[in-house]
Amino acid sequence: MTMTGETPHFDEMLRADGSVRDPYDEFCAWYSAQDAGRLRIKSRDAENFFRRTGITFAVYGEEEASERLIPFDIVPRIISGREWARLSRGIEQRVRAINAFLYDIYHRQEILRAGRIPIELIAKNDAYLPQMIGMDPPGGIYTHIIGVDIVRTGPDQFYVLEDNARTPSGVSYMLENRETMLHMFPELFRKNRVREVSDYPRKLRRSLAASAPRACNGAPEIAVLTPGIHNSAYFEHSFLADQMGAELVEGHDLRVIDGRVAMRTTQGYRAIDVLYRRVDDDYLDPLTFRPESALGVPGIMDVYRAGGITIANAPGTGISDDKALYSYMPEIIEFYTGEKAILENVPTWRCSEADSLAYVLEHLAELVVKEVHGSGGYGMLVGPAANRKELAAFRAKLKARPANYIAQPTLSLSTVPIMTRQGLAPRHVDLRPFVLVSPKGIDITPGGLTRVALKKGSLVVNSSQGGGTKDSWVLDE
């Protein structure tokens, strides 16, 4: 089997000699028997399905086309059961360490006392919330939902690119991708034993319910807090609320009554036990954080401190998203688990350090540079793809605010085929598995969201920067 535009990168479907790797055997046999015209029609059908369903995201900073469809490619990304078993072990280890770290830095701060990470990385970090010091979240869980971004560079080489512990997004696209593939190609799922992902909303509700606070009496009342229809991920907020059978609320729907956070209903106000919030910390409570915020609930932090509500994810978890802190994750994992990290970090230069900054400035054209609090592909530089003007502008930013950036080598990311007019062509991908954490345990959704750089040669997979998505299969072997 061949593809157009083969590259020297590790391809997850084909070996260097053109033979098919084991996880793709059934798919490639099916694909070879398909009419190319039929597949192009099916690809257009998928786009129309997404358009009818309203699966869009908002692009900030653009006056036109502020709502876009996320491009979907019909060629699945397939992971063997053996590969997934190793990934799962590494993800679970990492998630346990992140929760232990968050508890520690808001309590005894043993990791700082031991000198394993610099005190200033916590004390001077905007994402660290002094209001959470000494707070015990219900069930001891800080990160109820985590997205771990993973990249691959070889048959057994997987790296964690970043952790998303604040308000990870994208799970609705994972679910709709699978629904679309099941609808268009049911025969593929008869030929392949693909592990299920459609039970994610049920598992999410069960996990959130298990994290209910001590004030809960009876079946937990769960709600999803959204900033509103203008938020880039509003489709996902409404989708998950609907799929869980939970109420979708905005800040103006909520108020504190008799020491509980209650939502407005047609029968009056009803107390909420678990609030899955998709609002950033700064806007959560105008009495505690930004006083001008109209997105949150005045007094919710007082209710939280008193054990009257579970907030998922807990306030203050965003510090574990910090990309400068990311560079210490191997030490954090070993400190709290007593084990070496199963999944490696990408080597990282902290530009706050003089020697690292000098190296980054000298090799800027070879590196990827990111803001420590950046997300969505914004505020980053991909050195090999940048022109001289872009490099000069970023060099000035680095010199002005070095502590705001980290740098990493440009990895040779693995490729997975996409459908093009000329046939299959390799494109770079990453993977975001979604993890649910409750006092009852950790549940990792098999696969997750595969994001793909649709432009030839591009390494940027973010949808806001022109990337698309794929259905991710984990084979049940």
MIMI-974282 format. One line per 10 residues: for each residue x, y, z of N, C-alpha, C, O. Coordinates in steps of 0.05 Angstrom, whole numbers. Layout:
# MIMI-974282
X,Y,Z,X,Y,Z,X,Y,Z,X,Y,Z  ...
This chain:
# MIMI-974282
17,-24,0,0,0,0,18,25,0,39,25,13  10,46,-14,26,70,-15,9,95,-9,-15,94,-9  24,116,-2,11,142,2,26,163,-14,49,159,-22  12,185,-20,25,207,-34,40,224,-14,30,229,8  64,233,-21,79,252,-4,90,238,21,88,250,42  101,214,18,112,201,42,134,217,54,148,232,41  137,215,80,157,231,95,175,212,111,168,188,115  198,221,121,215,204,137,205,201,166,217,186,181  183,214,173,172,211,200,160,183,204,153,170,185  159,175,230,146,149,236,117,151,228,102,167,238
108,133,210,80,131,202,67,108,217,77,86,217  44,114,229,31,95,246,17,73,230,10,52,241  11,78,204,-2,57,188,17,40,172,14,16,170  37,53,160,55,39,141,83,38,151,93,58,162  97,15,147,125,13,152,140,26,129,128,34,109  166,29,133,183,42,112,182,28,85,185,41,64  177,1,86,177,-14,61,149,-15,48,144,-28,28  130,0,60,103,1,49,84,-20,60,60,-19,54  94,-38,76,76,-59,88,60,-46,110,68,-26,122  37,-58,116,18,-47,135,24,-57,163,29,-80,168
24,-38,182,27,-46,210,3,-61,220,-20,-56,211  7,-79,240,-15,-97,248,-41,-84,256,-62,-93,247  -42,-61,271,-68,-50,279,-85,-41,255,-109,-39,257  -72,-36,232,-86,-26,209,-93,-47,188,-103,-41,167  -87,-72,194,-92,-94,174,-120,-94,163,-124,-92,139  -140,-95,181,-167,-97,172,-176,-72,158,-191,-73,138  -168,-49,168,-176,-24,156,-165,-22,127,-180,-15,109  -139,-29,124,-127,-26,97,-140,-46,77,-143,-39,54  -146,-69,86,-160,-89,69,-187,-77,60,-195,-80,37  -201,-65,79,-227,-53,72,-223,-29,53,-238,-26,34
-204,-12,59,-199,12,43,-192,5,14,-201,18,-4  -176,-16,11,-167,-23,-16,-190,-32,-34,-189,-31,-58  -212,-41,-21,-235,-51,-36,-256,-29,-41,-276,-33,-54  -250,-4,-31,-270,18,-33,-266,34,-59,-244,36,-70  -288,45,-69,-287,63,-92,-280,91,-81,-292,100,-62  -259,103,-94,-249,129,-84,-271,150,-85,-273,167,-68  -288,149,-106,-310,169,-108,-329,167,-85,-339,187,-75  -336,142,-77,-354,137,-55,-343,149,-29,-357,161,-13  -317,145,-25,-304,155,0,-304,186,0,-307,198,21  -300,198,-23,-301,228,-24,-329,238,-17,-332,258,-3
-350,224,-27,-377,231,-20,-382,228,10,-394,245,22  -372,206,21,-376,201,49,-362,223,66,-372,231,87  -339,232,56,-325,254,70,-341,279,70,-342,293,90  -354,285,48,-372,309,46,-396,305,64,-405,324,77  -406,280,65,-429,274,82,-422,280,112,-438,290,127  -398,273,119,-389,277,147,-389,307,153,-398,315,175  -379,323,135,-379,352,139,-407,363,141,-413,380,159  -426,353,125,-454,362,126,-466,354,153,-482,368,164  -459,330,163,-469,320,188,-460,339,211,-476,346,228  -435,346,210,-424,364,231,-438,391,229,-443,404,249
-443,400,204,-456,426,201,-484,426,212,-493,445,225  -499,404,206,-527,402,216,-528,400,247,-546,411,259  -508,386,258,-507,382,287,-498,408,301,-503,411,325  -485,425,287,-476,450,299,-449,447,314,-444,461,333  -433,429,304,-407,424,317,-387,445,308,-373,440,288  -386,467,322,-369,489,314,-353,498,338,-357,490,360  -333,516,332,-319,529,354,-314,558,345,-314,564,321  -311,575,365,-307,604,359,-278,610,356,-261,598,370  -271,628,338,-244,637,334,-242,665,344,-254,683,333  -226,669,365,-223,696,376,-205,713,359,-186,703,346
-211,739,358,-194,758,344,-200,760,314,-185,773,300  -222,747,305,-229,749,277,-258,760,275,-276,749,288  -261,780,259,-288,792,256,-305,775,238,-330,773,243  -293,763,218,-309,746,200,-304,717,207,-284,709,218  -325,701,200,-323,672,204,-315,665,233,-298,648,237  -328,678,252,-321,673,280,-329,645,289,-319,635,308  -349,633,275,-357,605,280,-347,587,258,-354,592,234  -332,567,264,-321,549,244,-328,520,250,-331,512,273  -330,505,228,-332,476,232,-304,465,238,-284,475,227  -303,445,254,-277,432,258,-274,410,237,-291,392,236
-255,412,219,-252,392,198,-249,364,210,-234,360,229  -262,345,197,-261,317,207,-251,300,184,-261,301,161  -232,283,190,-221,264,170,-231,236,175,-231,227,198  -239,222,154,-253,197,158,-234,173,162,-243,151,168  -208,177,159,-189,155,164,-183,154,194,-173,173,205  -190,132,207,-186,131,236,-157,129,244,-140,119,229  -151,138,268,-125,133,280,-128,108,298,-144,108,316  -112,87,293,-116,62,305,-92,55,324,-69,56,315  -98,48,349,-78,42,369,-83,13,378,-106,6,384  -62,-2,380,-65,-30,389,-71,-31,419,-65,-12,433
-82,-53,427,-87,-57,456,-62,-57,472,-62,-47,495  -40,-68,461,-15,-68,475,-4,-40,479,5,-33,501  -5,-24,458,4,4,460,-13,20,480,-2,35,496  -39,15,480,-57,30,498,-52,22,527,-54,39,545  -46,-3,532,-41,-12,560,-17,3,572,-19,12,595  4,7,556,27,22,566,20,52,570,27,64,591  6,63,551,-3,91,553,-20,95,578,-17,114,593  -39,77,582,-57,79,605,-42,79,632,-49,94,650  -22,61,634,-7,60,659,7,87,664,8,97,686  19,98,643,33,123,645,15,146,651,22,164,667
-9,147,639,-28,168,644,-38,167,673,-40,187,686  -45,143,682,-55,140,710,-34,149,730,-40,163,749  -9,141,725,13,149,743,15,180,744,18,191,766  13,192,721,16,221,719,-7,235,734,-3,255,748  -32,226,729,-55,238,741,-55,236,772,-61,255,786  -46,213,782,-44,209,811,-23,229,822,-28,241,844  -1,233,808,20,251,817,10,280,817,16,295,835  -5,287,797,-16,315,795,-34,321,819,-33,342,831  -52,302,825,-70,306,848,-55,308,874,-61,324,891  -35,291,877,-19,291,902,-3,318,904,-1,329,925
7,327,881,22,352,881,4,376,888,12,393,904  -21,376,877,-39,398,883,-46,399,913,-48,420,925  -52,375,924,-58,374,953,-34,384,969,-38,399,988  -10,376,961,14,384,976,19,414,976,24,426,996  17,426,952,25,455,950,4,473,964,10,496,970  -20,462,968,-40,478,983,-42,469,1012,-59,478,1027  -23,452,1021,-22,443,1049,7,445,1059,16,468,1064  20,424,1063,46,424,1077,70,433,1059,91,440,1069  66,431,1033,86,439,1013,113,424,1017,135,436,1017  110,398,1021,134,381,1025,153,382,1002,177,381,1005
142,384,978,160,384,954,177,409,953,199,408,943  167,431,963,183,455,965,203,453,987,226,462,983  195,442,1010,214,438,1032,237,420,1024,260,424,1033  231,401,1006,252,382,997,270,394,975,289,382,967  263,418,966,279,431,945,277,418,918,294,422,901  255,403,913,253,389,887,243,408,865,249,403,841  229,429,872,222,450,852,226,477,866,223,479,890  232,498,850,237,524,862,212,536,875,190,534,864  215,549,898,193,561,912,180,583,895,155,585,894  196,598,880,185,620,865,167,611,842,150,626,833
171,586,833,154,576,812,125,573,821,106,574,805  121,570,848,95,569,859,86,596,870,65,606,863  103,608,886,96,633,899,91,656,880,74,673,886  105,657,857,101,679,838,84,671,815,83,685,794  69,649,817,53,639,795,24,649,798,11,645,818  15,663,777,-12,674,777,-34,652,780,-56,658,790  -27,628,772,-47,606,774,-49,594,802,-67,578,807  -30,601,819,-31,591,847,-50,609,863,-47,633,864  -70,597,875,-91,612,890,-86,609,920,-91,588,932  -77,631,933,-74,630,962,-100,624,977,-100,613,999
-123,630,963,-149,625,975,-154,595,979,-172,587,994  -139,578,966,-142,549,968,-124,536,989,-126,512,994  -106,552,1001,-88,541,1021,-104,530,1045,-121,543,1057  -98,505,1052,-112,492,1074,-139,481,1068,-152,468,1085  -148,485,1043,-175,475,1035,-173,445,1028,-155,437,1014  -192,430,1037,-195,402,1030,-219,399,1011,-241,399,1020  -214,395,985,-237,391,967,-251,365,973,-239,346,983  -277,364,968,-292,339,974,-279,314,962,-273,314,938  -275,294,978,-263,269,969,-233,271,964,-221,252,955  -221,295,969,-193,299,964,-185,301,935,-162,298,928
-205,305,918,-199,306,889,-198,335,879,-217,351,884  -176,342,866,-173,368,854,-181,368,824,-195,385,815  -171,348,810,-174,347,781,-193,324,774,-185,301,772  -219,330,771,-239,310,765,-238,302,736,-244,279,729  -230,321,719,-228,315,690,-201,326,680,-195,350,685  -185,309,668,-159,317,658,-156,309,629,-165,287,621  -143,326,613,-136,318,586,-105,318,584,-93,339,590  -93,296,576,-64,294,574,-56,293,545,-63,274,531  -42,313,535,-34,314,507,-8,297,502,12,302,515  -11,278,484,11,259,479,19,259,450,2,260,432
45,258,445,55,256,418,73,231,416,83,220,436  76,222,391,91,197,386,112,203,366,108,218,347  136,191,369,158,195,350,169,169,339,185,169,321  159,146,349,169,121,340,152,98,350,132,103,363  158,73,344,141,50,351,135,50,381,113,43,389  155,56,398,151,55,427,158,81,440,162,82,465  160,103,425,167,129,436,143,147,438,134,158,418  133,150,462,111,168,468,120,189,488,134,183,507  112,214,483,119,236,501,93,251,509,75,254,494  93,260,535,71,279,543,80,307,535,101,317,543
63,320,519,68,347,509,59,368,529,73,387,534  36,363,542,27,381,563,3,368,578,-9,349,568  -2,379,601,-25,371,618,-46,392,617,-40,416,618  -72,384,616,-94,402,616,-112,395,640,-129,378,639  -107,410,662,-121,404,687,-140,426,695,-153,424,716  -142,447,680,-159,469,687,-188,464,678,-205,456,694  -193,467,652,-219,461,640,-214,448,613,-218,461,592  -204,423,613,-197,410,587,-221,408,569,-243,400,578  -217,414,543,-239,413,524,-233,393,502,-211,383,499  -254,387,486,-250,370,463,-265,343,464,-266,329,444
-275,336,488,-287,309,490,-312,306,473,-319,284,464  -327,328,469,-351,326,452,-344,319,423,-359,305,410  -321,329,414,-313,322,387,-305,293,385,-310,280,365  -292,283,406,-285,254,407,-311,237,404,-311,218,389  -332,245,418,-357,230,418,-371,232,391,-381,213,380  -372,256,380,-385,260,354,-369,247,331,-381,238,312  -343,247,333,-327,233,313,-334,204,312,-337,192,290  -337,191,335,-344,163,336,-372,158,325,-377,140,310  -391,175,333,-419,173,324,-420,175,293,-435,161,280  -404,193,282,-404,197,253,-393,172,239,-404,164,219
-371,161,249,-359,138,237,-378,114,239,-380,98,220  -391,110,262,-410,88,265,-433,91,245,-443,71,234  -442,115,240,-464,120,222,-456,115,193,-471,104,177  -432,124,185,-424,122,157,-411,96,150,-414,86,127  -396,83,168,-381,59,161,-386,37,182,-367,28,195  -411,28,186,-416,8,207,-401,-18,202,-395,-33,220  -395,-24,176,-381,-49,170,-353,-50,181,-343,-71,187  -341,-26,184,-314,-25,196,-314,-35,225,-294,-47,234  -335,-29,239,-336,-36,267,-344,-66,271,-341,-77,292  -354,-78,250,-359,-107,250,-333,-122,245,-329,-144,255
-315,-109,230,-289,-122,224,-268,-117,245,-249,-133,247  -271,-96,261,-251,-89,281,-264,-88,309,-286,-77,312  -251,-98,329,-261,-97,356,-251,-72,369,-229,-71,381  -267,-50,365,-259,-24,374,-272,-19,402,-295,-23,405  -255,-9,421,-266,-4,447,-284,20,447,-280,40,433  -305,18,464,-326,38,464,-318,64,477,-302,64,497  -328,87,467,-324,113,480,-351,127,486,-352,146,500  -373,116,474,-399,129,476,-409,130,505,-428,145,511  -398,114,523,-407,114,551,-394,136,567,-397,136,592  -378,153,555,-364,174,570,-383,192,585,-378,197,609
-405,202,574,-423,220,590,-434,206,614,-437,218,636  -441,180,612,-451,165,635,-429,162,656,-435,165,680  -405,156,647,-383,154,666,-376,181,679,-369,182,703  -378,202,663,-373,229,674,-393,236,696,-385,245,717  -419,230,691,-439,236,711,-434,219,736,-436,229,759  -428,194,732,-423,176,755,-399,185,771,-399,184,796  -378,194,757,-353,203,770,-359,229,786,-349,232,809  -373,248,774,-380,273,788,-398,267,812,-394,279,833  -417,249,809,-435,243,831,-419,231,854,-426,236,877  -399,215,848,-383,202,869,-366,223,884,-355,217,905
-364,247,872,-348,268,885,-365,288,900,-355,310,907  -390,282,904,-409,300,917,-399,308,945,-385,292,958  -406,332,955,-397,341,981,-413,329,1004,-433,316,999  -404,333,1028,-417,321,1051,-445,333,1055,-462,321,1069  -451,357,1044,-477,369,1047,-498,356,1030,-522,362,1032  -490,338,1012,-509,325,993,-526,305,1008,-517,289,1023  -552,307,1003,-572,288,1013,-586,275,990,-600,289,974  -584,249,987,-597,235,965,-581,236,940,-556,239,940  -594,233,917,-580,233,891,-568,261,885,-583,281,888  -543,262,879,-530,288,875,-542,304,851,-548,293,830
-546,330,856,-555,348,834,-530,359,821,-513,372,833  -528,355,794,-505,362,779,-512,383,759,-533,381,746  -496,404,755,-500,425,735,-474,431,721,-452,428,733  -476,441,697,-453,450,681,-454,481,679,-474,492,669  -433,494,689,-432,523,688,-417,532,663,-393,526,660  -430,547,646,-418,557,621,-416,588,622,-433,601,634  -396,599,609,-395,628,606,-416,639,588,-423,663,588  -428,622,571,-449,631,553,-443,624,524,-423,612,517  -462,632,507,-461,623,479,-437,634,463,-431,623,442  -424,655,473,-402,667,458,-375,653,465,-355,660,453
-375,635,483,-351,620,490,-344,601,468,-362,589,455  -318,597,462,-309,580,440,-318,552,443,-321,538,423  -322,542,468,-329,514,472,-358,511,481,-365,491,493  -375,530,474,-403,529,483,-417,504,473,-433,492,487  -412,496,448,-424,472,438,-419,449,457,-437,433,463  -394,446,466,-387,424,484,-401,426,510,-410,406,521  -403,450,521,-417,453,547,-446,443,545,-455,428,562  -460,452,524,-488,445,522,-491,415,515,-509,402,524  -472,405,499,-472,377,491,-469,359,516,-484,340,519  -449,365,532,-444,348,556,-467,349,576,-474,329,588
-478,373,580,-500,376,598,-524,359,589,-536,345,604  -529,360,563,-551,345,551,-546,315,554,-564,300,562  -522,306,548,-515,278,548,-515,266,577,-522,243,581  -508,283,596,-508,274,624,-535,276,637,-539,264,659  -553,290,625,-579,295,638,-576,315,660,-590,314,680  -557,334,657,-552,355,677,-562,382,667,-566,385,643  -566,401,685,-574,427,677,-550,444,667,-529,442,678  -555,459,645,-535,478,635,-542,505,646,-564,515,641  -524,517,662,-530,542,675,-508,563,670,-486,556,663  -516,588,672,-498,611,671,-498,624,699,-515,617,716
-479,642,703,-476,654,730,-502,667,739,-508,666,763  -517,680,721,-541,694,729,-564,675,737,-584,684,748  -560,649,732,-580,629,740,-576,619,768,-593,605,779  -554,627,780,-546,616,806,-545,637,828,-539,661,823  -550,629,853,-547,647,876,-542,630,901,-549,606,901  -531,642,921,-526,628,946,-551,632,964,-559,655,970  -563,610,972,-586,611,990,-582,591,1012,-578,567,1008  -584,600,1037,-581,583,1061,-556,566,1060,-556,542,1067  -534,578,1052,-508,564,1052,-504,544,1030,-485,529,1031  -522,545,1010,-518,527,987,-519,544,961,-531,565,961
-507,534,940,-510,546,914,-534,534,901,-536,509,898  -553,550,893,-578,541,882,-583,552,854,-574,574,848  -596,536,837,-602,545,810,-632,551,807,-649,538,820  -637,570,790,-665,578,785,-679,557,768,-668,549,747  -702,548,776,-719,530,760,-747,541,759,-753,561,772  -765,528,744,-792,537,742,-807,533,768,-828,544,773  -796,516,786,-808,510,812,-794,525,835,-797,519,858  -777,545,827,-762,559,847,-733,551,847,-724,537,828  -717,558,867,-689,552,868,-684,524,880,-696,516,899  -665,509,867,-658,482,876,-628,480,881,-612,489,864
-620,469,903,-591,467,910,-576,449,891,-586,429,882  -551,457,885,-533,442,868,-512,429,886,-502,442,904  -506,404,881,-485,390,896,-458,390,882,-438,395,895  -458,386,856,-433,386,840,-436,405,816,-455,403,801  -417,423,814,-417,443,792,-393,437,774,-370,442,782  -399,427,750,-377,423,731,-374,449,716,-389,456,699  -354,464,725,-352,492,715,-333,493,691,-311,481,691  -342,508,671,-325,514,648,-319,544,647,-317,556,625  -316,555,671,-309,583,675,-282,584,689,-278,570,709  -264,601,680,-237,603,692,-239,614,721,-258,627,729
-218,607,736,-217,615,765,-223,645,769,-239,652,786  -211,662,753,-213,691,757,-242,700,757,-249,721,769  -259,686,743,-287,695,739,-307,679,756,-331,683,753  -297,661,773,-315,643,787,-331,656,809,-354,650,813  -319,675,824,-332,688,846,-323,717,848,-300,722,856  -340,736,841,-332,764,842,-326,774,870,-313,795,873  -334,760,891,-328,768,918,-300,759,927,-289,769,946  -289,740,912,-263,729,919,-241,736,898,-218,741,905  -249,736,873,-230,740,851,-236,767,837,-235,788,850  -241,767,812,-246,792,797,-273,803,803,-293,791,796
-275,827,816,-300,837,824,-319,845,801,-343,847,805  -308,849,778,-325,857,755,-337,833,740,-353,837,722  -330,809,749,-340,785,734,-370,782,737,-381,784,759  -383,778,714,-412,772,714,-417,743,706,-440,734,702  -395,727,704,-397,699,695,-400,679,718,-410,657,714  -391,687,742,-391,669,764,-414,673,783,-435,684,776  -410,664,808,-431,665,829,-419,678,854,-401,668,867  -430,702,861,-420,715,886,-424,697,910,-447,689,916  -402,692,924,-404,676,949,-400,646,945,-401,631,965  -395,636,921,-392,607,917,-368,597,931,-368,574,940
-346,613,934,-322,603,947,-328,599,977,-316,580,989  -344,615,990,-351,611,1018,-366,585,1021,-362,570,1040  -385,579,1002,-400,554,1003,-380,530,999,-383,509,1013  -362,533,981,-342,512,976,-325,507,1000,-320,483,1007  -315,528,1013,-299,524,1038,-314,510,1060,-303,495,1075  -341,514,1061,-357,502,1082,-366,474,1075,-381,461,1090  -358,464,1051,-365,437,1043,-394,435,1032,-405,413,1032  -404,457,1022,-431,457,1011,-434,451,982,-456,448,972  -412,449,967,-412,444,939,-385,433,930,-365,440,941  -386,416,910,-362,407,896,-359,423,870,-378,425,855
-335,435,866,-329,449,841,-309,432,826,-287,426,836  -317,425,802,-300,408,785,-293,424,759,-310,432,745  -267,427,754,-244,421,771,-241,441,794,-252,464,791  -227,434,815,-224,452,838,-210,477,830,-193,477,813  -217,500,842,-202,525,838,-173,520,844,-166,506,863  -155,532,829,-126,530,835,-112,507,821,-88,504,823  -127,491,806,-114,468,792,-98,477,768,-81,463,758  -103,502,759,-90,512,734,-60,513,737,-46,514,717  -50,513,761,-20,515,764,-7,490,753,16,491,744  -21,468,753,-9,443,742,-9,443,711,3,426,699
-23,463,699,-21,467,670,3,483,662,11,483,638  15,497,681,37,515,675,60,501,661,70,480,670  69,512,638,88,498,622,117,499,634,133,482,627  122,519,651,147,518,665,147,496,686,167,482,690  125,493,700,122,471,720,123,444,706,134,425,717  113,443,681,113,418,666,141,406,664,145,382,665  161,424,662,188,414,659,198,399,684,218,385,683  184,402,707,191,388,731,174,363,736,177,350,757  157,356,717,139,334,722,153,307,727,143,292,744  175,301,715,189,276,722,197,275,752,194,255,765
206,298,763,213,300,791,187,298,808,188,285,829  166,311,799,140,310,814,130,282,816,121,273,837  130,268,793,121,240,793,137,222,812,126,207,827  163,225,811,180,208,828,176,215,857,177,198,874  172,241,863,169,250,891,144,238,904,145,230,927  122,237,889,97,228,900,90,199,896,74,187,911  103,186,876,96,158,871,120,140,878,116,116,881  144,151,880,167,134,885,176,119,861,192,100,863  165,126,837,171,112,812,182,132,791,176,156,792  197,121,773,205,137,749,180,141,731,163,124,730
179,163,718,157,168,700,156,148,677,176,142,664  133,136,673,129,116,651,129,131,624,141,121,605  116,154,623,115,170,598,134,193,601,133,208,621  152,196,582,172,217,584,160,245,577,140,248,564  173,265,588,169,293,580,184,299,555,204,286,549  176,320,541,192,331,519,214,348,533,208,363,551  239,345,525,260,362,536,252,391,535,242,400,514  257,406,556,247,434,558,268,453,569,281,447,589  271,476,555,288,497,565,270,518,579,251,528,567  276,524,604,262,545,618,276,572,613,298,576,622
262,590,598,275,615,590,280,634,613,293,654,609  268,628,636,274,644,660,302,640,670,313,657,685  315,619,661,343,613,668,362,624,647,358,620,624  382,639,656,400,654,637,413,636,616,413,643,593  423,613,625,437,595,606,417,584,585,423,583,561  393,577,595,373,567,576,364,588,557,360,583,533  360,613,567,352,635,549,372,640,528,366,644,504  398,639,535,419,644,515,418,622,494,422,628,470  414,597,502,413,575,483,389,579,464,391,576,440  366,586,476,341,589,460,344,611,439,337,608,416
355,634,448,359,656,430,378,649,407,374,658,384  398,633,413,417,626,392,406,605,372,413,605,349  387,588,382,376,566,365,346,570,360,332,550,355  337,595,360,308,600,358,295,588,333,273,579,334  310,588,311,299,578,286,295,548,286,282,537,268  306,534,306,303,505,308,283,496,328,276,472,329  272,514,345,257,506,368,228,514,366,220,530,349  212,502,384,184,510,388,183,525,415,192,515,435  173,550,414,172,566,438,143,571,446,127,578,429  136,568,472,109,571,481,107,589,505,126,591,521
84,603,507,79,617,532,72,598,554,59,577,550  81,604,579,78,584,600,48,581,607,40,560,617  32,601,602,3,599,607,-13,598,582,-38,602,582  0,594,559,-14,594,533,-30,569,528,-25,548,541  -49,571,510,-65,547,502,-76,552,474,-76,575,464  -86,531,461,-99,533,436,-81,540,412,-90,546,391  -54,538,417,-36,544,395,-30,573,392,-14,581,375  -42,590,409,-37,619,408,-12,625,423,-5,612,442  2,646,414,25,656,429,49,638,427,68,640,444  50,621,407,73,603,405,88,608,379,77,619,360
113,599,378,129,601,354,140,574,346,151,560,363  135,566,321,148,542,310,171,551,293,168,559,270  195,550,305,219,562,293,223,554,264,227,571,247  223,527,257,229,520,230,209,530,209,215,531,185  185,537,218,164,547,200,162,578,200,146,589,185  178,591,216,176,620,219,195,634,199,216,624,192  187,658,190,204,674,173,222,693,191,219,693,215  239,708,178,259,724,193,245,745,210,254,752,232  223,757,199,209,778,213,196,766,239,197,778,260  184,742,236,171,729,259,192,722,280,187,724,304
215,712,271,236,705,290,246,729,305,251,728,329  249,751,291,259,776,303,239,786,324,247,795,346  214,785,317,193,794,336,192,777,361,189,787,383  195,751,357,194,733,380,219,735,397,218,732,422  241,741,384,266,745,399,264,769,418,273,768,441  250,790,409,246,813,425,228,806,449,232,816,471  207,790,444,189,782,466,204,766,487,200,770,511  221,748,478,237,731,497,255,748,514,257,744,538  268,768,502,286,785,518,271,802,538,280,808,559  246,811,530,231,828,547,219,813,571,219,823,593
209,789,566,195,773,587,204,744,586,188,727,579  229,738,592,238,710,589,223,690,606,219,667,597  215,698,630,201,679,648,174,671,637,161,652,647  164,685,617,138,679,605,139,656,585,118,649,574  163,645,580,165,626,558,182,602,566,199,603,583  176,579,552,193,556,552,198,548,523,184,558,505  218,532,518,224,524,491,229,494,491,238,482,510  223,482,468,226,453,465,237,447,437,233,463,419  250,424,434,259,417,407,235,411,389,214,404,398  239,414,363,218,408,344,218,378,339,236,367,326
199,364,351,198,335,350,189,326,322,174,339,308  199,302,315,190,289,290,165,274,296,166,249,300  142,288,297,117,275,305,109,254,285,114,255,261  96,233,296,86,212,279,64,222,260,52,243,265  60,207,239,39,214,219,18,192,218,24,168,222  -6,201,210,-28,182,204,-40,192,178,-42,217,174  -49,175,161,-60,184,135,-86,200,138,-102,195,156  -90,219,119,-115,232,116,-124,228,87,-108,222,70  -150,233,82,-161,231,55,-156,258,41,-163,279,51  -143,256,17,-140,280,0,-151,273,-27,-158,250,-33
-152,293,-45,-162,287,-72,-144,268,-87,-152,254,-105  -118,267,-79,-99,249,-92,-98,222,-79,-83,205,-88  -113,218,-57,-112,193,-43,-102,198,-14,-105,220,-4  -92,177,-2,-82,179,26,-56,194,27,-38,190,10  -53,212,47,-28,227,50,-22,230,80,-41,234,95  3,227,88,10,228,116,8,257,128,16,276,114  -2,259,152,-3,285,166,3,280,196,-3,259,207  15,300,208,23,298,236,-1,298,255,-21,312,250  1,284,277,-21,281,296,-11,283,325,12,279,331  -30,290,343,-25,285,371,-50,271,382,-69,265,368
-50,266,408,-72,251,421,-78,264,448,-60,269,464  -105,268,453,-113,278,480,-131,258,493,-156,259,488  -121,239,508,-139,221,524,-152,237,547,-140,256,557  -176,230,553,-191,243,575,-193,224,599,-199,200,596  -188,236,623,-186,220,647,-206,231,667,-208,255,672  -222,212,679,-241,219,700,-230,210,727,-221,187,730  -231,227,747,-220,221,773,-241,226,795,-253,247,795  -245,207,812,-264,210,834,-253,195,858,-233,181,855  -265,197,882,-256,181,904,-257,151,899,-245,135,914  -273,143,879,-276,114,873,-255,104,854,-253,80,849
-239,122,842,-218,113,824,-214,130,800,-225,152,797  -198,120,781,-190,134,757,-200,118,733,-196,94,731  -213,132,714,-223,120,690,-212,135,666,-216,159,663  -198,120,648,-186,132,625,-202,123,600,-203,99,594  -213,143,585,-228,136,561,-209,125,540,-189,137,534  -215,101,529,-197,89,510,-194,106,484,-214,110,469  -171,115,479,-166,132,455,-165,161,463,-145,171,472  -187,175,458,-188,203,463,-192,218,437,-203,207,418  -183,243,437,-186,260,413,-159,262,398,-139,271,409  -160,252,373,-136,255,356,-140,281,340,-159,285,326
-120,299,343,-119,323,328,-98,320,306,-77,309,310  -104,331,282,-87,327,259,-81,353,245,-99,370,241  -56,357,238,-48,381,223,-54,376,194,-40,360,181  -75,389,183,-84,382,156,-66,393,134,-66,383,112  -50,414,141,-32,425,121,-7,408,119,5,400,139  2,403,95,25,386,90,50,399,104,56,422,100  63,382,120,87,391,134,83,406,160,101,410,175  57,414,166,52,430,190,53,412,214,46,388,213  62,424,237,63,410,262,41,420,282,39,410,304  26,440,273,6,453,291,-21,439,286,-33,442,265
-30,425,307,-55,409,304,-79,423,315,-102,414,311  -76,446,329,-98,460,342,-119,468,321,-113,479,300  -145,463,328,-167,471,310,-167,501,305,-174,510,283  -159,517,325,-159,546,321,-137,555,302,-137,577,292  -118,537,296,-97,543,277,-98,526,252,-78,523,238  -122,516,245,-125,502,220,-124,472,221,-124,459,201  -123,461,246,-122,432,248,-149,419,247,-169,433,248  -150,393,245,-175,378,244,-174,355,265,-156,354,282  -194,337,263,-196,315,282,-201,289,268,-209,288,245  -196,267,282,-200,240,273,-214,224,295,-212,230,318
-227,202,287,-236,183,306,-212,167,315,-196,158,299  -210,162,341,-187,147,353,-197,120,362,-215,118,378  -185,99,351,-193,72,357,-172,59,375,-148,61,370  -181,46,396,-164,28,412,-176,0,407,-199,-5,414  -159,-18,397,-169,-45,391,-170,-62,416,-152,-61,433  -191,-77,419,-194,-95,441,-182,-122,434,-194,-138,420  -158,-126,444,-142,-150,435,-141,-171,457,-129,-192,454
